[in-house]
Amino acid sequence: MPWELREHAGRHYVVLFHYALPDDAWAVELSEAVPGAGMDYLPGAALLAALVPDEDPGLEPTVRVCGSEERVVPYEIMRWFMEQVADQVERCRLAFAEGGAEAAE
């Protein structure tokens, strides 16, 4: 599962991408990173999760707030996360359009 790491105000955040088979959608998750082996960071528990349907472009992507406790997400990190979600939406819709064009031929 690929992820991207970003540092902001001394904290590290991760955006993780994986396929959520039960939802037929790509999941894009934001978490605060946790220290791993050496100087590496790994994804922690999700703060936010977006589901981006890739089977039907008519379905809207959704964003879910994870967990029951109140947590703060800095504005710049939220913007970065939403840019990643928007990019995933574009990739899915483009792939669907290309697949639909191939099926029609």
Summary of the structure (lengths in Angstrom):
residues: 105
radius of gyration: 15.4
end to end distance: 33.2
largest distance: 52.6
contacts: 265
relative contact order: 0.18
helix: 31%
strand: 38%
